[in-house]
Amino acid sequence: MAKNVPVELKMSFHQHYQAMWPFIKPYTFRAILAVLISIPIGALDSVVALSLKPYMDIVLVDKSAQSPTYIPFLIIAFTSIQGGLNYAATYLTTWVGTKINHDVKRALFKKLLCLETSFFDDNDSGVVIQRFSTDTDTACTGLLENLKTFLSRFFSSVSLVCVLIYNSWQLSIIAIIFLLGALLPLTSVKRRIKHSIAKSVEETTKIYTNYNETHNGNKTIASYNLQSYMYAKFDATLKIIFKLTMKVVQRTGWMTPLMHIIVSAGIGGVIWYGSTLIVEGKISAGNFVSFITALVLLYTPIKSIGKSFNNVQISFLAIERIIDILNIKPQIEDNPHAKTLRKISKNIEFKHVGFEYVPNVPVLKDINLNIKAGSNVAIVGNSGGGKTTLVNLLPRFYDATCGQILIDGVDIKKYSLESLRSHISVVFQDNFLFSGTIRENILLGKPDASEKEIMEVLKLVYLDTFVAGLEHGIDTEIGERGTSLSGGQKQRLAIARALIKNAPIVILDEATSALDNKSEAVVQKAIENLMKNRTVFVIAHRLSTIKNAEQIVVINDGKIVEIGNHEQLLKNNGAYASLYNAQFKNA
């Protein structure tokens, strides 16, 4: 399991209740009403058994007496009432369960949106789907349905036990002893299945990941003929899940047949001793028939309660996993006294900044950099040297392991995340587009942008001609992740989204990498216009695009090895000159 999602909490029923109470509280009245309705649902089970005593005594023992014809009608009437109440309880528990389910999902999704980038580095899509969605269905819907069943059976059992005692306290002792014996194995269910269920959840997340990778990587799978490889991975996971499922059955499946045997022994003991009591005249035939009927009604659900109890325990384990998620404290969050960043008037400074993705494996080492507000900085260097990591620290996708990043002399950790990020536009190397239209994706940068502004940025990124040729223009659906667009079109649409945001800081991480020469030239002009009166960080592999940068920072292996402009660095004949000359030779 991913390291950020703990699974080993041990929670009591009281702790489960406390953790879920904020979600249950708004629906307390309906939930209590559903519980109260379950009382007569279960209690009415005793009516049939109780009515058999006078009926059997009068009809079978005293054959001359008139048959009480009202009893069958009374049974039908009570059964009809029970059916109506059962429907009402089902409706209420479903209503409450669905409401709680959706509220928990809202809370989990809100938590998901607040988690830092490192969480998604550590947890794949399968973990997210399982832990933030599927577990909620298991916990809320499954638990309430089984809880309704348990409540009705509990009150049914209480009323039937009263019928047993009413008819014969001697036989009741035997029946209750065997009943407790049948229920005893259930006390160890959770302990028996917890580890297997946790492992099963972990493997199930891999199934979701397989589906997601097959969808997103379908071209790669086809081009590399990976069908057999992907199938083998999927099949191996299913085999592990099968073994875990059977392990749960091995540990709990014997409970139901064992309970069946114990219950049958109890009925046998009652029949044997009951016959003696009838002969001795201590109970009537009506008492005995009523007692046996109540006992069968009591024991029948007990024989199958093992499976339902397993499901309840699985729901409790799902609740534990949900609480684990809700208790995750984001590593990157607002300072309690966070300031609002209003404007950037002086500079951005990196002071002795270091960063590690993995402890003791530094990616950035003692970075010292001072960027004047309104200037443009190009960051170049060898692959994997830390260029993207450096700019990712500015909007606090990650926090520096050591050192400080200052805006106008104030540590960025003292600014609210919202105000900090609202001042930064980012075009990533691997841009993500959302399902929807071209218009909707652009408006993510500025929700209140006018039609004129949208068309202006489309022109700046060389998409105006393309959009004009579409039947629905900027209202054209682009599909999930922009599947209907080419790589270059996706890149330019992402640039348009950043342009329209009009933020004072712009980060361009290989922003022109997917463009052909003609498109790159046009977008480069737009970028040059964007640089005016803004602080711009450009990460570029093509050094020809950053010749005019006021400052070029060369980072190799996590360290700054050179700083200067294009002409200065070429004269130095150092790392930058080597990179530049290598590109010219390969051009």
Buried (B, 14 or more C-beta within 10 A) or exposed (E): BBEBBBBEEEBEEEBBEEBBEEBBEEBEEBBEBBBEBBBBBBBBBBBBBBBBBEBBBBBEEEEEEEEEEEBEEBBEEBBEBBEEBBEBBBEBBBBBBEBBBEBBBEBBEEBBEEBBBBBBEEBBBBBBBBBBBBBBBBBBBBBBBBBBBBBBBEBBBBBBBBBBBBBBEBBBEBBBEBBEBBBEBBEEBBEBBBBBBBBBBBBBBBBBBBBBBBEBBEEEBEEEEBEEEBEEBBEEBBEBBEEBEEBBEEBBBEBBEBBBEBBBBBBEBBEEBBEEBBEEEEBBEBBBBBBBBBBBBBBEBBBEBBEBBBBBBBBBBBBBBBBBBBEBEEEBBBEEEBEEBEEBEBBBBBBEBBBBEEEEEBBBBBBEBEBBBBBBBBBBBBEEBBBBBBBBBBBBBBBBBBBBBBBBEBEBBBBBBEBBBBBBBBBBBEBEBEEBBBBBBBBBBBEEBEEEBBBBBBBBBBBBEBBEEEEEBBEBEBEEBBEBBEEBBBBBBBBBBBBBBBBBBBBBBBBBBBBEEEBBEBBBEBBEEBBEEBBBBBBBBBBEBBEEBBBBBBBBBBBBBBBBBBEEBBEEEBBBBEBBEEEEEEE
